[in-house]
Amino acid sequence: IHQMIHGGEWPFHCSDCGKGFKGNSYLITHQHIHTGESPHNCPECGKMPWSIPSVPEHRNSHQDKPYECDECGKSFSRSSDLIKHRKIHIREKPYNCLECGKGFSQSSTLIRHQRIHTGERPYECGECGKSFSRSSTLLQHQVIHTGEQAERPYECGECGKSFRDSYHLMEHRNIHTGERPYTCLECGKSFSQSSHMRAHQRIHTGEKPYECSKCGKRFLTSSSLLLHERIHTDERPFLCLDCGKGFKQNCTLIMHRRIHTGERPYECPECGKSFSRSSHLTRHQRRHQ
């Protein structure tokens, strides 16, 4: 089954639209789009789980979670967790940053945010001494030294990509369904993932909360800052398994590997000549003009 991800072979095909799936259960779930039937709705909340095998798991999620949000139906095992969750809907943000005035629904989030201004990086890597403002970022970094990838038990039935938790899998599935549930209140643009919307909103506010501790340059997203910091550290975490060469960005590694595989995915529609990079194709096409 795993090799089908790379080979593009999906043995179970929908008779209505021809779309292929790696498992019969995913095909059955997909066919409800055409039939309109939902025979596996949860009796607790009325929602239909993503796939038939996940029905029991979904139903169990209601057990021992008596505190339900009347806005979105999400349930919690403790009333305190429900109270914290409700702040998402009512936009109550009682914890304000004294530096920039930004408000947060939880004090822990404010403390984490304040490290942007103070430059504090309390989480240090025991292998190389590099420090980080978040424990999650440290864990991601440590993969460079250990080579061990974090367990990702939640797999997308459409493309095979896996995730550490069900929430990120759910957001990822919006890419395949085309659903964009997160809307910017300023311009109406919608997004498939909440993190993308938050980053977009900074275009309107002009906020660049992520500052480089080395040169002071500021960025809209933490990923842009992380990429920039490699200029100063020369960290190259993306390694080629064929020759051992390291790269600062994954996309650069992907392009490099075509040297070993001989892959040339960019083909000229005029003469059929193919290239390993899109820029090489663009340069070539000028000859036909």
N, C-alpha and C positions, 0 to 999 in steps of 0.2 A: 504493500500500500504506500509506504513512504517513497519508494522509487517513482511512483506515479506523479508525485509532486514535481520531480525534476523532468520526467519524460513527457508531462502534459497529458497522460492517459488517464481518463476518468471513465470507468466501465459502466456506470449507471447513468443513463440518459433520459431526460424528460421527453415524453412523446409529444408534448404540447409546444415546447419552444426549442428543444434540442440541447439544452444546457446539460453539461455533464457533472457528475459528482463521484467522490471516491467511495462513498458508502451508500447502501440502499436506504438507511435511515434518513440520511440527508436529502435523498431524492424524494422520499415520502413527505418530509417536512416541506420541501420546496413546492410540491404539487398542490399544497393547500392554497398557494397564491392563485392558481388557476381555478380551483374548484370552489374556493371560498369556505371550505369546511374547516372546522377547528375541533376535531373530536377529542383532543387531549388537553382541553382547557383545565386549568387548576381550579378545583372547587372552592378554594380559599379566596383567591383574588380575581379569578376569571381570566388571568393571563395565560398565554400559551407558551411553554418553554421552547427554547430554540430547536431542540431535537427530541425525538421520542425517548431515547435512552435517558435524557435529562429530566423526564417528568417526575420520577420518584425523588430525585435529588432536589428538584424545585419544591415539591410538596413538603419535603422535610425541612426546607428553609423556614417554614411557618411555625414549626414546632419550637416551643420554648422561646418564642419571640412575640410576646403578647402586646408590645407597645408599637402600634402602627401609626404612621404619618397619614393624616387625612388629606394631605395635598397630593402625594404621589404613591401612596400605598406601601412604601418601604417599611419593614417591621424591624424591631430591635428587641434585644433580650433585657435591656435596662432602660428605665425611664430617663436617666441622665443622658444616654446616647440619643434618645429621641429628641430631647430638648436641644441638644447641640445640633442635631440634624435640621430641626425646624428653622434654625437661623438662616439656612440656605434659601428658604422660600420667603421669609419675611425680611431678608436682607438686614437683619439686626447685626451691627458690627460695633460692639461696645468697647473694643480694645483698639485704641488709636496710637499710631506711631508719632512720637513727639518731633521726629526729624522731618517727615514729609506729610503727616496728617492722614495717611492711608489707614482705613479701618479694617478690623478683622473680627470674625465671629468667635474665635478661640484665642486664648492668651498664648498657647503654645505656637500658634501660627505667627502671632506678633513677634515673639521671641526669635523665631527663625528668620522673619523678615528683617529684624533690626541688625542682623549680621551683615546685611548688604551695606549698611551705613558704617558699622564699626569695623568691618573687615575681619571680624573674628572667624576663625576656622578651627573649631575645637576637635574635629575628628581627623586624627593623623594616621597615615598608613605606616604600619610597623616595618614594612619592607624597604620603602624608599624615603620615608619621612614627609611625603607630600601631604598637605592638610586640606580639609574640605569643610564647608559650612554646614553640610547635611550628612547624616549617617548613611542615607541611601546612596548618595554620590560616592562616598568612600567604598561602599560595597561593590558598586559598579566598577570602580577603579581597580579594586583588588583582583578582579578577574584577569587583569594583565599579568599579574605575578603568578597566580595559581593555575590559570588556564581552565578553571572550572566554571562552567556556565550555570547560572542560577536555574533551579528547577522551574519549568514552564509547563504545568500540567493541562492548561486550558488551550485547546487547539481549535483553530478556525476550520470548519468543514469545507469552506470555499477554496482556500489557498494553502492551507497547511501551516500557516504561521501560528506560533504558540506564544502564550502569555503567562505571567506569574499569577495573575488573579482574574476572576470572572469579569470584573468591572472593565478592565482594559480590553478584554476579548469582546465584550458587549459594544464598546465604543468603536473598536476596529471593524466590527460587522457592519457598521453604518457606511463604511466605504463601499461594500458590496451591494447593499440595499439602496444606496443613494440617499438615505435618510440624513437630514441635517437639522437636528433638534435644537441646536444652540444658536440663537439669533442675537446679533449685535443691536442694542437699543438705539445706537447713534445713526447707523446707516441701513439697517435691515439685512445686512449680509448674514448668511447662515453658514454653520460649520458642522461637520460630522463629529468633532471632538471638542470638549470643553476647553482643553488647553490651547487649541488653535484659536478659539474665540477670544480667550483672555489675552493672548499675544497680539491678536488683531486690534483689540480695544486700545492698546497702547499707542497705536497710530493716531487715534483721536486725542488721547490725553497727553501725548508727547513724553510719556513716562519711559525712562530707560533705567530700570532698577538694578541691573546687573553691571557692576563696575569692576574693571580689571585692577587688581591690587598692585600690579607692576607699573602700569602706565596711565591709569586713570580713565581709559576709554570706557564708555558705557554702551550697553546693549539692551535690546528689547527682550531677548530670551536668554535663559541660562545656557541653552545649547550653543548659541552664538558666542557667548562669553567663553565657554569651555573650548570651543574651536579656536578662538583667538588666543587663549592662554598657551596653546601649544607653540605659538610663535616664540614665546619667551622660554618655555621649558624644553622645546624640541622633542616633546613626547610623541612617539609614533606607535600607538596601540594596535593598529591594524596591520597584521603580519601576513605576508604571502607564505602559504604552506609549501610552495614549490621551491623558492629560493631564499626565504627568510627575510626579504627586504620589508622594512616597516614604513607605514604611511600615516599621515595625520588624519586623513578622512577615509571613510569606508568607500566612497564613490571613486576615489583615486586608486584604491586597492583593486576595485572591480575592473577599472580600465587597464591596470597593470597586468592582471591575470590573463588578459586576452593575448599577451605575448606568449604565454605558455600554452594556452588552449587553442590559439589560432582563430578564435571567434571574431567574426567581422559582421556585426549586426546591422550596420548602416549601409544600405544599398542604394546606388544611384538609379533612379527610375529611367534615365535616358539611355545609359549604356550597360547597366547591370553590374558595374564594378562595385565592390563592397569594401568597407573600411571599419577599422576597430574603434574609431572615435567619430562623433558627430561633427566635430570641427573640421576633421579631414574631409568628410563628405561635402560640407559647405564650401570649403576651399576648392575642391574638385569640380563642383557644379558650376562655378564661375567660368570654367572653360567652355561650357555648353552655351553660355549666354551670348 
